[in-house]
Amino acid sequence: MYTPIESSIVDEAIDKLKITDFGRATIREVVAIAKEIEEKSGVEFIHMEMGVPGLPPSKIGVEAEIQALQNGIASIYPIIDGLPELKRESSRFIKAFIDLDISPECCVPVVGSMQGTFTSFLVAGQCSPTKDTILFIDPGFPVQKQQIAVMGYHYESFDVYNYRGEKLEAKLESYFKKGNIAAVIYSNPNNPAWFCLTEDELKMIGRLSTRYDVIVLEDLAYFAMDFRKDLGTPFKPPFQATVGRYTDNYLLLISGSKIFSYAGQRIAVVAMSDQLYHRKYDGLTARYGGGTFGSVFIHRALYAISSGTSHSAQYALAAMFQAAVDGNFHFLNEVKEYERRAHKLKDIFLNNGFEIVYDRDRDEPVADGFYFTIRYPGMTGGELMRALIPYGVSAISLLTTGSKQEGLRACVSFIKDNQYALLETRLKQFNKAFPNGKSI
């Protein structure tokens, strides 16, 4: 069977990392394997494994950060609760594009959403001695479960594939009523499936979180990137969907990584409701001797973890938020490139025997965006991932995202214009090699 890459090179690269179950390989492991094979074989890879922005960073942010550094702020420790300008502009951005009122005080800069989720998990799990478990509405970002493991907390999860609409409420309540769930987390739009929870579903989550006193972490890493709707006009509907309309027990994680292509500077904001920020919990009082959720989050947890967020990056994010709210920076127009790429890539896969796994968003087709999911008849996700490597195509198994479906997550960010034809050629070869979806 002909493949663009010799099987011996592939075998050697995989064996080097001692991966016994390739379907459980982490994102970084797949990246390392693909890069080594690429270097040794000289064959160009089509990288679809890593969710890294594939567009230039916002010039507005870069210029603001350079100016701040030239003004000497690198020698000054940042204020632990955040640059006042960034807190103000975060509040305005949330009002303009989500239509929520959150005070600047409650908008806290963090070293990327990764630090935001880690700190949120940490504090949420300390609020009550009877609540030590985080619930994941999967599929989701694999590293967030690693964060739970690092903390020594417990987690539970379920694949939402068969629990959309009214079924979601009953499924959630089956977990919440146990009394051990401290917080629940999901991404919207979803990483990796790119479906979007609707206002009705978010209302269910909000209602249950209030009833059972569960904190909701809403990961908005791909903020407003549901390109089926025009969510990019400040202060005008439609707005980004959010659980914040239906409960006070929420934190929003808003990152500059994807919407502004500013991933390298590790900058994001955790915005919590005013009510949650000022709420006192017995567990936090017992551990820290007092304080509210917000003050413990900032002055105990964040201070211990990083002693603040990069000063210059805060100036960058503040400038980008301000320009977006003032109508001078139409950030969604730039990232719509991902929609174009996804549409073309999906067509290529579908034309060569593949199927979309998470293909429906309740009553309509799932949107085109940063990610999509694929499967091939007769193959598990791990088998498909392994079978595509000799064809110079790399992606990650859905298994690692908490999904119960067989298939892969494909990211569009690294795709180059010359690679559409290359992918078409390779998938035609793949389809000939596995005409009946026969497993390797």
TORLOBA-116515 format. One record per residue (C-alpha): residue number from 1; residue in three letters; chain; x, y, z. Coordinates in pm, whole numbers. Layout:
! residues N
    i   aa  ch       X       Y       Z
  NUM  ALA   A       X       Y       Z
...
This chain:
! residues 440
    i   aa  ch       X       Y       Z
    1  MET   A       0       0       0
    2  TYR   A     155     329    -112
    3  THR   A     169     620     134
    4  PRO   A     353     951     101
    5  ILE   A     556     863     413
    6  GLU   A     738     534     473
    7  SER   A     583     327     751
    8  SER   A     919     272     917
    9  ILE   A     960     646     979
   10  VAL   A     610     665    1129
   11  ASP   A     667     360    1350
   12  GLU   A     998     491    1477
   13  ALA   A     854     832    1572
   14  ILE   A     561     678    1760
   15  ASP   A     780     419    1934
   16  LYS   A    1018     692    2048
   17  LEU   A     747     843    2270
   18  LYS   A     647     499    2405
   19  ILE   A     278     557    2332
   20  THR   A      95     227    2380
   21  ASP   A    -252     362    2291
   22  PHE   A    -220     614    2009
   23  GLY   A    -587     710    2048
   24  ARG   A    -503     860    2388
   25  ALA   A    -204    1063    2270
   26  THR   A    -213    1422    2395
   27  ILE   A    -215    1722    2164
   28  ARG   A     152    1794    2239
   29  GLU   A     249    1430    2175
   30  VAL   A      76    1431    1835
   31  VAL   A     249    1759    1749
   32  ALA   A     589    1614    1846
   33  ILE   A     533    1298    1640
   34  ALA   A     412    1490    1334
   35  LYS   A     707    1731    1346
   36  GLU   A     963    1453    1379
   37  ILE   A     811    1260    1089
   38  GLU   A     800    1577     881
   39  GLU   A    1168    1646     946
   40  LYS   A    1286    1292     874
   41  SER   A    1069    1228     568
   42  GLY   A    1080    1575     413
   43  VAL   A     705    1541     346
   44  GLU   A     495    1846     425
   45  PHE   A     236    1776     695
   46  ILE   A    -116    1911     706
   47  HIS   A    -129    2003    1073
   48  MET   A    -478    1992    1219
   49  GLU   A    -393    1887    1574
   50  MET   A    -302    2209    1752
   51  GLY   A    -550    2488    1827
   52  VAL   A    -310    2775    1770
   53  PRO   A    -418    3098    1595
   54  GLY   A    -316    3101    1231
   55  LEU   A    -359    3475    1174
   56  PRO   A    -134    3773    1255
   57  PRO   A    -186    3933    1599
   58  SER   A    -392    4250    1622
   59  LYS   A    -176    4553    1544
   60  ILE   A    -377    4752    1796
   61  GLY   A    -261    4524    2074
   62  VAL   A      98    4508    1955
   63  GLU   A     128    4886    1929
   64  ALA   A     -30    4943    2270
   65  GLU   A     204    4691    2429
   66  ILE   A     513    4841    2265
   67  GLN   A     412    5188    2382
   68  ALA   A     359    5063    2736
   69  LEU   A     702    4898    2740
   70  GLN   A     866    5212    2603
   71  ASN   A     701    5404    2887
   72  GLY   A     887    5185    3136
   73  ILE   A     611    4968    3282
   74  ALA   A     828    4655    3259
   75  SER   A    1003    4760    3582
   76  ILE   A     678    4793    3776
   77  TYR   A     483    4508    3931
   78  PRO   A     129    4498    3793
   79  ILE   A    -157    4558    4035
   80  ILE   A    -274    4214    4142
   81  ASP   A    -642    4279    4067
   82  GLY   A    -567    4429    3727
   83  LEU   A    -487    4744    3536
   84  PRO   A    -774    4992    3595
   85  GLU   A    -799    5064    3221
   86  LEU   A    -832    4694    3142
   87  LYS   A   -1093    4637    3410
   88  ARG   A   -1297    4929    3276
   89  GLU   A   -1267    4822    2912
   90  SER   A   -1349    4461    3000
   91  SER   A   -1672    4574    3160
   92  ARG   A   -1758    4783    2854
   93  PHE   A   -1671    4496    2615
   94  ILE   A   -1899    4258    2805
   95  LYS   A   -2184    4507    2795
   96  ALA   A   -2131    4580    2425
   97  PHE   A   -2116    4222    2299
   98  ILE   A   -2293    4013    2566
   99  ASP   A   -2532    4273    2710
  100  LEU   A   -2441    4188    3069
  101  ASP   A   -2369    4442    3340
  102  ILE   A   -2054    4341    3526
  103  SER   A   -1866    4597    3733
  104  PRO   A   -1503    4669    3644
  105  GLU   A   -1411    4550    3993
  106  CYS   A   -1530    4200    3900
  107  CYS   A   -1319    4174    3581
  108  VAL   A    -983    4019    3667
  109  PRO   A    -693    3973    3421
  110  VAL   A    -524    3633    3418
  111  VAL   A    -232    3468    3237
  112  GLY   A    -454    3325    2964
  113  SER   A    -776    3133    3015
  114  MET   A    -570    2836    3131
  115  GLN   A    -480    3025    3447
  116  GLY   A    -837    3151    3463
  117  THR   A    -985    2801    3470
  118  PHE   A    -720    2673    3711
  119  THR   A    -788    2951    3962
  120  SER   A   -1165    2921    3916
  121  PHE   A   -1155    2546    3977
  122  LEU   A    -930    2596    4278
  123  VAL   A   -1150    2851    4456
  124  ALA   A   -1484    2696    4358
  125  GLY   A   -1370    2366    4508
  126  GLN   A   -1292    2535    4841
  127  CYS   A   -1628    2705    4894
  128  SER   A   -1799    2409    5061
  129  PRO   A   -1644    2102    5226
  130  THR   A   -1916    1881    5075
  131  LYS   A   -1854    1998    4717
  132  ASP   A   -1523    1870    4580
  133  THR   A   -1616    1770    4224
  134  ILE   A   -1611    1958    3893
  135  LEU   A   -1860    1856    3623
  136  PHE   A   -1754    1875    3259
  137  ILE   A   -2011    1908    2982
  138  ASP   A   -1806    1728    2720
  139  PRO   A   -1652    1723    2469
  140  GLY   A   -1408    1980    2595
  141  PHE   A   -1050    2101    2625
  142  PRO   A    -845    1802    2751
  143  VAL   A    -597    2002    2959
  144  GLN   A    -871    2130    3191
  145  LYS   A    -908    1779    3331
  146  GLN   A    -533    1771    3378
  147  GLN   A    -571    2083    3592
  148  ILE   A    -818    1896    3812
  149  ALA   A    -569    1610    3848
  150  VAL   A    -295    1855    3950
  151  MET   A    -521    1997    4223
  152  GLY   A    -627    1657    4347
  153  TYR   A    -995    1735    4296
  154  HIS   A   -1253    1497    4153
  155  TYR   A   -1441    1538    3830
  156  GLU   A   -1734    1385    3648
  157  SER   A   -1831    1429    3285
  158  PHE   A   -2081    1338    3018
  159  ASP   A   -2088    1368    2641
  160  VAL   A   -2363    1614    2551
  161  TYR   A   -2404    1452    2204
  162  ASN   A   -2730    1278    2304
  163  TYR   A   -2844    1538    2558
  164  ARG   A   -2925    1850    2366
  165  GLY   A   -3242    2050    2431
  166  GLU   A   -3475    1937    2709
  167  LYS   A   -3267    1623    2770
  168  LEU   A   -2984    1843    2897
  169  GLU   A   -3178    1961    3202
  170  ALA   A   -3256    1611    3327
  171  LYS   A   -2899    1497    3267
  172  LEU   A   -2752    1792    3456
  173  GLU   A   -2991    1754    3746
  174  SER   A   -2892    1389    3784
  175  TYR   A   -2544    1515    3874
  176  PHE   A   -2634    1831    4065
  177  LYS   A   -2875    1660    4301
  178  LYS   A   -2594    1443    4439
  179  GLY   A   -2476    1752    4626
  180  ASN   A   -2105    1713    4549
  181  ILE   A   -2075    1934    4238
  182  ALA   A   -1886    2257    4311
  183  ALA   A   -1878    2387    3954
  184  VAL   A   -1973    2297    3599
  185  ILE   A   -1776    2397    3289
  186  TYR   A   -1840    2406    2914
  187  SER   A   -1714    2600    2614
  188  ASN   A   -1943    2796    2383
  189  PRO   A   -1877    2771    2087
  190  ASN   A   -1760    2424    2174
  191  ASN   A   -1404    2301    2149
  192  PRO   A   -1382    2056    1966
  193  ALA   A   -1728    2009    1812
  194  TRP   A   -1811    2375    1740
  195  PHE   A   -2178    2339    1834
  196  CYS   A   -2326    2625    2033
  197  LEU   A   -2546    2587    2338
  198  THR   A   -2865    2787    2284
  199  GLU   A   -3028    3042    2510
  200  ASP   A   -3286    2777    2610
  201  GLU   A   -3013    2535    2713
  202  LEU   A   -2821    2805    2897
  203  LYS   A   -3140    2898    3079
  204  MET   A   -3167    2536    3200
  205  ILE   A   -2806    2544    3321
  206  GLY   A   -2863    2875    3498
  207  ARG   A   -3183    2764    3664
  208  LEU   A   -3024    2444    3796
  209  SER   A   -2707    2619    3910
  210  THR   A   -2917    2852    4125
  211  ARG   A   -3133    2571    4262
  212  TYR   A   -2836    2353    4358
  213  ASP   A   -2588    2635    4427
  214  VAL   A   -2336    2530    4163
  215  ILE   A   -2089    2776    4009
  216  VAL   A   -2089    2789    3628
  217  LEU   A   -1765    2841    3435
  218  GLU   A   -1847    2959    3085
  219  ASP   A   -1538    2929    2865
  220  LEU   A   -1569    3185    2586
  221  ALA   A   -1232    3117    2424
  222  TYR   A   -1400    3149    2082
  223  PHE   A   -1605    3450    2177
  224  ALA   A   -1882    3541    1927
  225  MET   A   -1734    3307    1663
  226  ASP   A   -2069    3149    1577
  227  PHE   A   -2052    3291    1226
  228  ARG   A   -2413    3201    1150
  229  LYS   A   -2506    3519    1337
  230  ASP   A   -2374    3873    1321
  231  LEU   A   -2245    3906    1677
  232  GLY   A   -1987    4173    1603
  233  THR   A   -2182    4500    1631
  234  PRO   A   -2132    4663    1971
  235  PHE   A   -2444    4736    2178
  236  LYS   A   -2676    4586    1916
  237  PRO   A   -2839    4241    1916
  238  PRO   A   -2785    3959    1857
  239  PHE   A   -2543    3918    2146
  240  GLN   A   -2315    3633    2249
  241  ALA   A   -2531    3374    2428
  242  THR   A   -2453    3339    2799
  243  VAL   A   -2568    3171    3118
  244  GLY   A   -2519    3507    3287
  245  ARG   A   -2875    3607    3196
  246  TYR   A   -3017    3322    3404
  247  THR   A   -2809    3295    3722
  248  ASP   A   -2576    3494    3944
  249  ASN   A   -2347    3193    4000
  250  TYR   A   -2120    3241    3700
  251  LEU   A   -1772    3324    3579
  252  LEU   A   -1695    3413    3218
  253  LEU   A   -1353    3338    3070
  254  ILE   A   -1275    3577    2785
  255  SER   A    -940    3526    2614
  256  GLY   A    -744    3737    2369
  257  SER   A    -583    3427    2216
  258  LYS   A    -827    3343    1937
  259  ILE   A   -1046    3649    1878
  260  PHE   A    -746    3882    1867
  261  SER   A    -483    3621    1764
  262  TYR   A    -290    3721    2075
  263  ALA   A    -217    3375    2216
  264  GLY   A     156    3425    2269
  265  GLN   A     113    3697    2529
  266  ARG   A    -108    3481    2755
  267  ILE   A    -376    3734    2840
  268  ALA   A    -741    3684    2933
  269  VAL   A   -1004    3810    3174
  270  VAL   A   -1216    3625    3428
  271  ALA   A   -1540    3819    3472
  272  MET   A   -1763    3709    3758
  273  SER   A   -2106    3837    3850
  274  ASP   A   -2111    4113    4108
  275  GLN   A   -2313    3886    4336
  276  LEU   A   -2060    3600    4318
  277  TYR   A   -1767    3836    4360
  278  HIS   A   -1905    3973    4688
  279  ARG   A   -2042    3645    4822
  280  LYS   A   -1895    3489    5136
  281  TYR   A   -1860    3111    5168
  282  ASP   A   -1811    2915    5489
  283  GLY   A   -1539    2706    5328
  284  LEU   A   -1338    3011    5224
  285  THR   A   -1380    3171    5568
  286  ALA   A   -1260    2854    5740
  287  ARG   A    -956    2829    5511
  288  TYR   A    -855    3193    5482
  289  GLY   A   -1014    3357    5785
  290  GLY   A   -1254    3565    5578
  291  GLY   A   -1298    3728    5243
  292  THR   A   -1542    3703    4957
  293  PHE   A   -1519    3478    4653
  294  GLY   A   -1369    3764    4450
  295  SER   A   -1118    3876    4710
  296  VAL   A   -1002    3519    4774
  297  PHE   A    -976    3460    4397
  298  ILE   A    -750    3765    4358
  299  HIS   A    -559    3818    4681
  300  ARG   A    -515    3458    4789
  301  ALA   A    -522    3229    4485
  302  LEU   A    -396    3450    4200
  303  TYR   A    -138    3616    4423
  304  ALA   A       3    3277    4518
  305  ILE   A       3    3147    4161
  306  SER   A     153    3433    3962
  307  SER   A     155    3759    4158
  308  GLY   A     -23    3928    3869
  309  THR   A     -55    3923    3493
  310  SER   A     200    4061    3243
  311  HIS   A     176    4440    3266
  312  SER   A     227    4516    2898
  313  ALA   A     -19    4246    2784
  314  GLN   A    -286    4409    2998
  315  TYR   A    -236    4736    2808
  316  ALA   A    -268    4543    2481
  317  LEU   A    -596    4375    2577
  318  ALA   A    -738    4701    2710
  319  ALA   A    -662    4873    2379
  320  MET   A    -819    4592    2173
  321  PHE   A   -1132    4584    2390
  322  GLN   A   -1164    4962    2366
  323  ALA   A   -1125    4969    1988
  324  ALA   A   -1382    4692    1946
  325  VAL   A   -1638    4863    2167
  326  ASP   A   -1583    5200    2000
  327  GLY   A   -1644    5042    1659
  328  ASN   A   -1288    5096    1536
  329  PHE   A   -1185    4731    1535
  330  HIS   A   -1415    4477    1371
  331  PHE   A   -1236    4175    1514
  332  LEU   A   -1483    3916    1384
  333  ASN   A   -1420    4023    1024
  334  GLU   A   -1060    3907    1062
  335  VAL   A   -1128    3569    1226
  336  LYS   A   -1399    3481     973
  337  GLU   A   -1110    3339     772
  338  TYR   A   -1152    3029     989
  339  GLU   A   -1508    2989     862
  340  ARG   A   -1386    2992     502
  341  ARG   A   -1118    2734     575
  342  ALA   A   -1354    2502     762
  343  HIS   A   -1609    2509     480
  344  LYS   A   -1348    2410     220
  345  LEU   A   -1190    2143     439
  346  LYS   A   -1522    1982     529
  347  ASP   A   -1610    1952     161
  348  ILE   A   -1279    1779      89
  349  PHE   A   -1325    1527     370
  350  LEU   A   -1691    1462     283
  351  ASN   A   -1602    1406     -83
  352  ASN   A   -1358    1134      18
  353  GLY   A   -1569     908     235
  354  PHE   A   -1548    1090     567
  355  GLU   A   -1841    1206     781
  356  ILE   A   -1889    1493    1026
  357  VAL   A   -1937    1357    1379
  358  TYR   A   -2106    1649    1555
  359  ASP   A   -2293    1755    1244
  360  ARG   A   -2607    1910    1390
  361  ASP   A   -2663    2197    1629
  362  ARG   A   -3008    2085    1742
  363  ASP   A   -3229    2180    1444
  364  GLU   A   -2961    2323    1210
  365  PRO   A   -2622    2224    1071
  366  VAL   A   -2327    2297    1298
  367  ALA   A   -2143    2617    1212
  368  ASP   A   -1812    2639    1026
  369  GLY   A   -1535    2768    1246
  370  PHE   A   -1207    2702    1422
  371  TYR   A   -1270    2326    1468
  372  PHE   A   -1475    2047    1319
  373  THR   A   -1501    1674    1385
  374  ILE   A   -1458    1385    1140
  375  ARG   A   -1495    1008    1134
  376  TYR   A   -1433     733     880
  377  PRO   A   -1663     429     859
  378  GLY   A   -1527     118    1029
  379  MET   A   -1249     291    1219
  380  THR   A   -1217     401    1578
  381  GLY   A   -1080     747    1643
  382  GLY   A    -742     605    1741
  383  GLU   A    -724     386    1432
  384  LEU   A    -815     676    1207
  385  MET   A    -558     905    1365
  386  ARG   A    -290     638    1319
  387  ALA   A    -399     561     962
  388  LEU   A    -381     926     852
  389  ILE   A     -28     988     983
  390  PRO   A     147     813     688
  391  TYR   A     -53    1042     458
  392  GLY   A      90    1348     632
  393  VAL   A    -235    1445     806
  394  SER   A    -240    1492    1185
  395  ALA   A    -533    1549    1421
  396  ILE   A    -633    1437    1772
  397  SER   A    -875    1167    1880
  398  LEU   A   -1212    1276    2020
  399  LEU   A   -1151    1029    2300
  400  THR   A    -910    1275    2464
  401  THR   A   -1179    1546    2471
  402  GLY   A   -1423    1341    2677
  403  SER   A   -1636    1253    2376
  404  LYS   A   -1795     909    2356
  405  GLN   A   -1802     931    1974
  406  GLU   A   -1541     775    1749
  407  GLY   A   -1355    1029    1540
  408  LEU   A   -1107    1314    1532
  409  ARG   A   -1092    1683    1609
  410  ALA   A    -955    1885    1319
  411  CYS   A    -834    2243    1361
  412  VAL   A    -825    2477    1060
  413  SER   A    -586    2739    1191
  414  PHE   A    -260    2614    1031
  415  ILE   A    -403    2537     688
  416  LYS   A    -224    2713     402
  417  ASP   A    -380    2796      68
  418  ASN   A    -161    2544    -115
  419  GLN   A    -271    2261     113
  420  TYR   A    -632    2221      -3
  421  ALA   A    -523    2051    -325
  422  LEU   A    -260    1854    -133
  423  LEU   A    -519    1730     115
  424  GLU   A    -756    1635    -167
  425  THR   A    -484    1423    -329
  426  ARG   A    -388    1249      -7
  427  LEU   A    -744    1174      99
  428  LYS   A    -817    1024    -244
  429  GLN   A    -520     792    -185
  430  PHE   A    -648     715     163
  431  ASN   A    -997     640      34
  432  LYS   A    -856     398    -225
  433  ALA   A    -653     222      45
  434  PHE   A    -957     189     273
  435  PRO   A   -1251     172      28
  436  ASN   A   -1484       0     272
  437  GLY   A   -1372     175     584
  438  LYS   A   -1173    -134     679
  439  SER   A    -989     -93    1007
  440  ILE   A    -609    -122    1002
